[in-house]
Amino acid sequence: MKKYYIMLTLAALSLSSCKQTTKEKKNENTLQTTDCITNNESIDMEIKSLDSINSIKTVLKKQVERGAEHYWEYFTLYEEADLLAAITVSKELLRNNNYKPQNDFADKIHSIFHVRSTGKNKYISINKYTGKIKSSEDAGLLKISDILIDGDGDDYSLHIVFDGNFISDFLLLPMLFNYRKYYPDIASMGDIPQKYERTDKVTVDKVLWKDVEDLEKQQEMNIKRLVHRNKYLFNDSKSSLTWLLLNDHDFLTRLVNVFGYDREPRINQMVLGNVYKEENTSPLVKLFAAKDINTGKLQMREGLMQYIVDNTAVDDKKLLNMLYEYANLLLHSYKDSSYKMFNTFGFTKSEKLKIVAYAGYYIELAYRNNGIKEVEKRLRKKSFLLNELAGNKELLHEIDKNNYYGLPDFAAMIDDIMTEISETNTNTNTYVIEDPDGYVNVREGKGTSYSVTGTIPSGKQIKLLISPEESDWWRVKYQDIVGYVHKSRIKQL
């Protein structure tokens, strides 16, 4: 069994103290810093309230006596008192470090973790690797399945505590504060060597907490994680974000990959930069889109895509190429059902096309906003959407059917691309307007209820941009007029 004390990977601690400033540099994928950013920002490790100390004594005694490794074999005995004791200590540590519980905590939790409290929840446990939820309303809370422990004893859960408005890893008390300082009598009792019989009937020496390597450093790091995660997410502390970027990559990466938290450019920079360094494509699979494990709803990571748009240049397209590769892999999965890379994520065909459309939209934005499109035109290279829409009517029709997914200027972007395709394709058919009234109204949308954007006289040749067989309304272009015309008014010559 994996020992408890090797669960946590410790970052190197800097003992310097200096002004914390961060400078982002365009087109670079590593955190740029000026001056010095300390890893050892002043954190109060003390528990000053005697009430807090006395209320946890019974729980602490039980945890210390069971030992650092032996405890994992008794998780079915874990009681609500254990969690409440950890919550009590965490509240005290947060209060001592100027964490301010916010009235909009529940709304922020919903925004970040996609969890909505019913008002009856005291706490909710989330699997940090899948996002799966267990709430305090569920029967049997705090059984081994609720705490989400894997076979090797690693804790998978993140607790959302509504009575206190903070989040916390599941931690045993000896990992959360220097219990020896406050309870020397309990500490000495837990230092007595003992043997115990494991569940496999093998008798071994109990691993004592005093023998856990660097326990005080682990306690310190756990307190810092607790404080900085909460102060960043709920108090908008920029210095705490800087600490997390330097010391808590795993947490920030899960925020993006599991929960779709893509609103902070500095975190996006870190995550995209780390994925770019990988030598295989597997990290790409769940990066730009995912399905919520609890609702099944498709989540688009537009913040990551926009970051790529904002940090692409003619001479620096490495992140853009990564998004391009992602879209191509997804299209390959769509066209070839035997291609398994994306199939395990449960995307429907329609969802795959939606993800490709989003990726194509942001790729095209990057091309246009950063001068790449003109350069590639001179080199006779085609953009992603130009390549795909020229031969993939299904993608085009899906985009049109879903009203361009509400993406700004996407319709105009598609119109430009389809016009370019029709002008370069000498094999396209010729279409004209034929209407008994002598003209036809061009509508903003598919139906007569939409406003008229212009008229086209009968007999005039048009460019047919989108003509899905399942729709009665086709998108056309005539001079500077673009919109929808009923297919009965369109004649192929």
Sequence and secondary structure as in RCSB ss.txt:
>XXXX:A:sequence
MKKYYIMLTLAALSLSSCKQTTKEKKNENTLQTTDCITNNESIDMEIKSLDSINSIKTVLKKQVERGAEHYWEYF
TLYEEADLLAAITVSKELLRNNNYKPQNDFADKIHSIFHVRSTGKNKYISINKYTGKIKSSEDAGLLKISDILID
GDGDDYSLHIVFDGNFISDFLLLPMLFNYRKYYPDIASMGDIPQKYERTDKVTVDKVLWKDVEDLEKQQEMNIKR
LVHRNKYLFNDSKSSLTWLLLNDHDFLTRLVNVFGYDREPRINQMVLGNVYKEENTSPLVKLFAAKDINTGKLQM
REGLMQYIVDNTAVDDKKLLNMLYEYANLLLHSYKDSSYKMFNTFGFTKSEKLKIVAYAGYYIELAYRNNGIKEV
EKRLRKKSFLLNELAGNKELLHEIDKNNYYGLPDFAAMIDDIMTEISETNTNTNTYVIEDPDGYVNVREGKGTSY
SVTGTIPSGKQIKLLISPEESDWWRVKYQDIVGYVHKSRIKQL
>XXXX:A:secstr
   GGGSS           EEE   TT  S  EEE   S          HHHHHHTHHHHHHHHHH TTGGGGGG
GG  HHHHHHHHHHHHHHHHHTT    TTHHHHHHHHH     S  SEEEEETTT  EEETTSTTTTSHHHHTB 
TTS B EEEEETTTTEEEE   GGGTS HHHH HHHHHHTTS  EEE TTS EEE   GGGSTTHHHHHHHHHHH
HHHHHHHHHH  HHHHHHHHHH HHHHHHHHHTT     HHHHHHHHHHHHH SSSGGGTTTSEEE TTT  EEE
 HHHHHHHHHT BTTB HHHHHHHHHHHHHHHHHH TT  TTGGGT  HHHHHHHHHHHHHHHHHHHHHTTHHHH
HHHTT   HHHHHHHH HHHHHHHHHTGGGG TTHHHHHHHHHHHHHHH TT   EEE  TTSEEEEESSSSTTS
 EEEEEETT EEEEEE  TT SEEEEEETTEEEEEEGGGEEE 
